Structures are given as structure tokens and as C-alpha cells.
Amino acid sequence: MLAMQRPQTFMAQDDYLITQATYLSDFDQKVALQLYQPLVGPVALALYLTLWQEVTPHPVLTDRTPQTRLLDLLHINIDELFEARSRLEAVGLLKTYTQTDALSRFYAYELYAPVSPDRFFADDLLGLVLFDTVGETRYGELLDAFALQNVRRRDWQDVSASFLDVFSVKNPIAQPPLVAEGKEQVNQKPVPTVSLGQSSGYDWDLLGSLLSKSNLKAGELAKHQRALYQLASFYGLAPVDFARYIEAATSVVTGELSLSDLRRQVEQAFAGQKQLAPKPVATKVAVEDADQDLLQRAKSLPIREFITATKQAKNSRMFPSRNEISALMGLQHRNVFDDATINILVDHLLSDHDNINQALLDAVANSWLKEDVASPEQALAQIHQYRNNTQPAKSKRTRARAGQRQEAKPKWLTDGYVPQTEEVSPEMAAKLREQQAALNALEKGGNDDGRHA
């Protein structure tokens, strides 16, 4: 998940108040814990439940409280609070409004209940991101945990009583004013939809025409259009190939499309393809030519194919891991960069690392967003600027190490050292014999004293 950059106007001393747009039940909390926490993380969920505990039925402006209260309750800093808030907003659990008055800037946090489990799993984006986050095994466990066993047997007869079988209404047409007013007072706001971006760039008419004679139920393409567009753009699937995968993932009994089966089939098919690694650029080629070649590949290849080719250019046996694919799909979900810019980012990271992790991807992506990078050309310029700024620091450290004082090395420590021999004069030889005789006499006297002791 991509980390959000906190704006300078969002400060700890700002006030906040809480309001609710829907109701929250105990079952809703279970849904939030099991289905939403894998997406937003524990800090964001703790913020969500804390806000629900502090909400008042009829909030007024005098209920404003400094945000330092939330920081103290959750033991987080202001950047973590903004990150948690943004994640809740992204999945439709929170909407934030702001206003400035004579006292200070303040925020209104409007809470929303989670969608029901059936709507969650039916949602193209929420269900797909959950599948990518927790994996196939855990996803199946969550499906089983929220599955309902309905009465489906046709030989059972419905004998339930209706409302009028039990209650009598004197005048069903005329309604007291308080009843009509109550409808408005307890009306809940619709839950915010989780959106991905525009999908108008795909040939849906051709895809629909290719699937017109298949078993796919009418309306399935429109129902899952957001998730289908995300898969098509990430893997670079043309309508002809995409139709084949969709038909294989369609139930022959119900005609419904299984997104999890579709996702699995597309990834398995792509992973099984033999990718041709691009030829390495010669070292003597000018930088501008290398950029043009990289730019052309970044604009022409889908993200999934680009990362595979880039890895195999380093070693033909390398392949993108599941975590890398999930991280890149998460970045694409944010809709902050186009696919070509993401490919430039992939090439930049893999030039210095063998793998891409979530923290590294988020850090570089946020630095580019801070510099308003919005195209692959701007991304290349940002990379060159970064490398030019870091190169002098490396050279300076190298020169500093070269100028450090070094101790003189004794000759006898060098390999192959042979001691020099000098001729001894007769005078020096006589002096040495006298000194040796004195030492022998001294040693003999010491031994005699030892025997008499």
C-alpha cells in the first residue's frame, strides 16, 4: 500500500469533531476486524473503532477536541494519524471535512459502517485487493466464515406469516407528522463507493462481442468492469486474449464470473510464458540513447511484462515474486502514476536492488509525488537529478578516505624481507668477545649461588 504524504496544514493542534452517517452494530465491528483490517492495517482500524466509541448523537461545534487527544490515545504521531485517516477514507469507512473559523482550523470525521460481507466480496476492488493481500488460503477461510446456508430446497413450502396476518392498521394512508419527520431524521447516508479510476480506454464493445456466444451471464462485464480493467491494464491483455480467460473463469451452471479464478488463471498463464530478456545496453551508448530505449519499452510494455523482462535482463532465472506483483498492483490502484511511469520506477529500483519491497516502493513513489512527477519523462529527469546530487557526496567521502594519515609500515613486515649483513671489524669482534665472557661469568656465579643456598 502506498504511503500518503501529510499536508502541512494537517497539524496536531487542530481540532476535530465526530459525526456518524450510518449505524454500527457488533456484527459490523466483526466485518471491520476480519475483512477491512488486512487492507487498512491495525493502526487505522484502532482509529476507526476509537472514533466510533467517542461519537455523540448530536455533535455541535463546541464538542471540538484537539487532535493531540487521538495521538495520546493511540500512541501515534501526526503523520501516522494522517496515514490511518487516509486508509479509512480509501475503503469507504470515513469521510473528512475541514473548515477554518476564528478559533482555528478543525476537521469533521464522518463515520460509515462497513458494507455487508456479501457486498464486500461482490465488490470488484475490495475483494480483489483482499485476495492479493491475504492470499488464496486465507481468502477461502474468510469466505467460509461469512457464508450463509439458505433454504434452497424446492420441496419446502414457505408458511411464514405476513405483517397483516399479525398486525392491524387503522388508517394506512394517513401518516402523523412525526412519523413522516422521523423518516428524514433516521435516514442514513449512502456508503462511499471505492473507486479505481477511468476504464474508458479499453475496447469493451469488442470484448462483449467476443463473449456474446459464451456462457457469461448478461451484465457480468458491467458489474465487474473496474476489476476487469485493472487486470487488463496490469497484464496488458488484449480483448481477444482476455475473452478467453474470462470464458474459462465463468461458471457453466450460473454463468457468473469468478474474479479469483480469473486472477489466478491470468497470473499462471503469464508466469508460464517464456519472456525474452531485452538485450543489455552497451556501455558506450550515450545516456540520451539509453533513456530513449528505456522510455520506449516503458510505454509499450504492461507492468507485469516489464518487471519480468527487467529482472531477466539481470539474470534469466530471476522472476517477480508475489509480494512484488501485489505491491505494484497496489500502486496502480492508487491511480497516482500512469503505467509507463510505474515501469520507469521499476527499472530505477531494480538497477540498485534485486527485489522491490513495499517500503522502498512507497518511499520513492512519495518522493516523486512530492516533486510533482506526472510522466515517464519527468521520472527520468528526477532519477538523473537524484544521481547527480548523490555522486559528489560519494566522491567527497572517497577523497576524505584517501587523505587520511597512514602509519609507516616496518620493512620487516613486508613480504620477502631479507635482513642485510654487515662485515664485523676486529675491534668490534674483540669487544663482543669481552661482553660474552662477562655474561658467561655472571651466569656461572648465579648458578653457584643457587647450589649453596
N, C-alpha and C positions, 0 to 999 in steps of 0.2 A: 504494500500500500504506500502511495506517495505521501510524504510528509508535507504539510501545509506551512507556508511562511506567514508568521504572525504580522499583521499590520501594526505600524507604530501607534495608531490611535486606540488599539485594544490594550488597556492598561489595568493593572491590579486594583488601583484605587477607584476605578469606575464602578458605579452602582449597577445592580441588576434587580429585576423582579421576575416572578414566575407566574405563568398562566397555563391553563390546560385547554386544549382544543377537543380532546376526547376523554373517555374514562379509561381507567387502568384497573384490570382485575388481577387476581392471583395467577390465573392462567396466562394472562398477558406477560406477567413477570417471568413465568417459565419459558414462554416463547422467546422473550428477550435474552434470557440466560443461555438457552441452548442453540438458538438459530442466529441471533444477532451478535452475541459476544465473539464468535470466531471471526466476524467481519470487522467489528469496531475495536475489539480489544478490551481488556479488563478495566483500564482507567476510564475509558469512555462509558462503559456500562455502569461503573460506580458513580460517575457524574449523573447519568440518566436516572438511576434509582434514587440518588440523593435529592435531585430536583423534584422528583415525584413526592418524596417524603416532606419537602418543605413548601409545596404548593398550597395556597389558600383558596377557598371557594370564590371569594370576590376580591381579587387584588386591587389595590389602589396605589397611587404614586408614592404615598408615604410608607409603603412597605419596602421601599428600596433599601438594599443592603450592599455594602462594598464587596467586590469580588474576592477580596482577601479572605472572606469567610469560607468560600469554596476552596481556596488554596489551603487553608488550615485544616478543613475537614478531610480533604483527600490527600494531603501531604504531597502536593504537586506545585510546580511553578507556573507562571503565567503562560509560557509557551506550551506547556503540556495541557493546560486548560483550553487554550485555543485549538490545539490539535484534537483533543477529545470532543470539543464542541463541533468541529468541522466534520468529524466522522459520524456523529449522530445526525447532523444535517444531511449528509450524503445518503444515508439509508432511510431517510424519512421519519426519524424519531423526534426531530427537533427543528423548529424554525426560529430564527433570531431576528429581532428588530432593534433598531437603535434610534436614539433621539438625544438632542442636547438642549438643556434648559439653562436657567440662570444659575443653578447649583453645579451641575456637571453633566458629562455625558453618561447616559445609562442605557442598559440593554434589557429587552424583554425576551425571556426564553419561553417559547410556546411549545408545550409538550404534546406529543402524539403517541397513542398506543401502537404497538407493533401490529402488523397485518396478521390475519389468521394464518395458521400453518398451511392450509390449502392454497391460499393466495400467495404465500411466500414461495412455496415450491412451484407454483404455476407461473410466477414472475420470471421472465426470461433472464433478467440481470441478476437478481438476488440469488436465485437457485444456482445459476452458473458460477457466480463468484464463490458461493459457499462450497460447491463441488471442488473448485480449484483450490480452496483454502484447506479444507479438512480431508480431502481425498475420497476415493470411491468407497472404502470400507466404512468410514465414519458417516458418510453421506447416506449410505444404506441403512445404518443404525438409526439415524435421525428420522428417516422416512418411516421406518417401522415403529418408532416411538410415538409418532403423531398419526399413524394410520388408524382409520375408523372402520369398524366392522358393521356395515349397514345391513339391514334386512333386504335381501335381494331375491329371495325365492318367490317365484310366481304363484306357487300353490298356497301362499299365506294370504289371508284376507285381512284388510285394514278395517278394524272395528273401533277406531278411536272416535271419541265424542267431539263434536264441533262446539264452537263458542255458544251458539244459540241453543244447543242442547242443554247447557248448564245455566246460562245467564239469560235474563230477560231485560230488554232495553225499552224504556218507556217511549222515548222520542229520539230515534237515531239520527234525525236530520238536524234538529236544533241543538247547537252546542253552546254551553255557557261561555261567557267571555274569558273566564280564567282558563278554561280548557284550551281554547284557541291560543291564548297567550303562552300557555305552558309549552306548546309545541315549539315555539320560537326560542324559549329560554333554554331548553334542554337539547336543542339541535346541535349535533356535533359537526365540526368542520371536516371536509374530506381529507384523508391522509395524503400527504405529498407523494407524488409519483417519483420513482427512481429512474432518472433518465440517463442515457449514454451519449447521445449526440445525433447528428443528422445521418440518415441512411438513404438519402436521395441519390447517392452516387452509384447505386447498384441497379442492374437491369432486372427488376422484379418481374416485369412483364414476360421476359424470356424465360426466367426461372419458373414462373407459373405455367407457361405454355409447355415447358418440358415435363412438368409434373401433372399435367391435366389428365393424363391417362393412367396415372398411378393410383395407389390405394389411399393417398393422402386425403384426409377429410377436408372439406371446404372450410376456409377460414383459418387453417393452421398456419399458413405463411404469414398472414397479417397478425395473428396472435403472437407469434414468436419473432417478429421482424427484427426487433432490436438485437436479440441474441444471435440470430442468423447473420445479420450484418457484421457483428463483431467477429464471428468466426470466419466469415468470408474475407474480411479485410486483413485479419491477422495471418491467415494461412494463404492468402492470395488465390482464393478459389473462384474460378470462372463458373458461370451458371451451369454449363454442361456437366462439369465435374461435381459441382455442389448438388445438383439434382440427383445424381447417382447416390451420393452419401445420404441425402435426405430420404430417398426412397428405401434405402436399406435400414434406416432407423425408424421407419414408420410401422406401427403395429398392423398386422394383417387382419386382426379382429376388429379393432376400434377405429383404425385409420388415424390415430393420434400420433404425433411426432414426439419421440423421446429425445430431449436435448442431451441428456447424459450419454445415451448411446451414440448420438451423432458426434458429440465432442470426442468420445473415445475412439470411434472409427476414423475420424479425420486425423487425430494425432497418431494413431497406429499406422495409418496409411502413409502419412508424411514421414514418420520416423523410419519406415521400412524402405523408403526411396533411397536410391544411391545419389547423393549430392556431389556435384562436381565442384571441387575447391577452385577458387579463382587463382590464376597464375600470380605468383608474387611479383610485386612491382620491383623493377631493377633499381638498385641503389643510386645509379647515376641519373635517373629520371628527375626532372625538375619538380619542385614541390607543387607548382601550379598544375602540372600534368597529373600528378598523383591525386590531387584534390578533384580534378575533373573526372577521373576514373572512379574514384570513391563516390562522388556525387551521382554519377550515372547509375551505379549499382544500387545506391541507397534509394533512388527514386523509382527504380524499375523492379526491385525485389520486395515481396512481402516480408514482414518482420521475422516470421518463423523461418523462412528460407535464408534470409540474410544472416541471422545468427549462426545457423548451421554452416553456411559457406565460410563465414569468418573464422569459426572455430577450426574447421577442417583445413583452412589455409595455414594454420599454425601446426596442425598435426592431423593427418587424415583419419585417425582413430578417435578424435575428440567429438563430442556431441553435446548439445544443450541439455541441462538437467531439468527435471520437472519444476524445481524451485525457480530456475531462471525463466522458464516459459511463463510461470504464474506471475512472477514479478513484472515481466514485460507486458503481459495482458492487463495487469492492474494499472500500469502506467498508461496503456492505451485507453482503458476505461475512463481515466480522468479527463481525456479529451483536451489536454493542455499542449500537446505536440502532435504534428502530423506524423504519418508513418515514416517518411523519409528522414525527418529529424530524429526520430527514435533510432533509426538504423545508424545514423551518424554517432549517436550516443553509444550504441552497442560497440561500434568499431573503436571509439575512443577508450572505452573501458577495457575491452579485450586486448588493446595494444599494450597495456601495462599489467593486466591480470589474466589468469587462465579461466576464471569464473566470474560471474556477476552475482553479487548478493543484494538483498533488498536495501540494506543501509547505504551501500555505495551508490546504488542507482538513485535512491532518494536524494542523497547529498548533492550529486552532480546535477540532477534534474532541477532541484530547488535553486542551485546557483545560477543555472541558465534562466530560470523563470525570473530571478531577481534582476538579471541583465536584459530582460525582455527578448530573449531568443525565441523567434517565432517561425524560423525556416531553416532548412538544412544548410543554406549558405551562411546564415548568421551563426549557426552552430559551429561550422568550420572556422569562422573568424574568431569565435570565442575560444576554441581549442588552441589556435595559434597564439592568441594573446596570453592564455594561461601558460603555455610552454615558454614563451619569451620572457614572462615575468619570473618563472621559476629557474631558468637557466643561469642568470647572473648569480643567484644565491648559491647554486651548486659550485660555480667556478670560484666564488669567493671563499667557500669552505675549503676547496681544493688548494687554493693559494695559501690559505692560512695554515693548512697542514704542512705544505711544502716549506713554509718559513719557520717552522718550529725548530728549536735548538736540539741538536743531536749530539749525544755523548761520543767521544772518540773511542774507537774500538781497539783494544790492545792487539799488537801484532801476533801474540801467541795464541789468540783466539781464532785467527784466520786459518782456513783450510790449507794444508800443505806447508805449514810453517816449519822451517829448518833452522835450528839455532846456529848462530855464527861462532866459529872457532878462532881464537887468537893465540899466537905463539907466546910462551912464558919466558921472561928474561931470567938469567942466572940469579940475579939479586932477588927477584920475586920468588923463585923456586926455593932459595935458601930461607927466606922469610917464612914461606909456607911450611917448610920442614920444622922450623923452630916452633911455630904455633901448634903444629900437630904433636910435637914432643911434649909441649906444655900441657896440652889437653890429655895426652896419654898418662902423664904423671899425676894429673889431678884426678883422673878416673881411677887410677891404681890406688891412690891414697884413700879415696872414698870407699873402695871395696875392702881395704884393710881395716878401716874403722868399723865397717859393718861386721867383720868377723870377730873383733874384740868386744863387741857390745854384749 
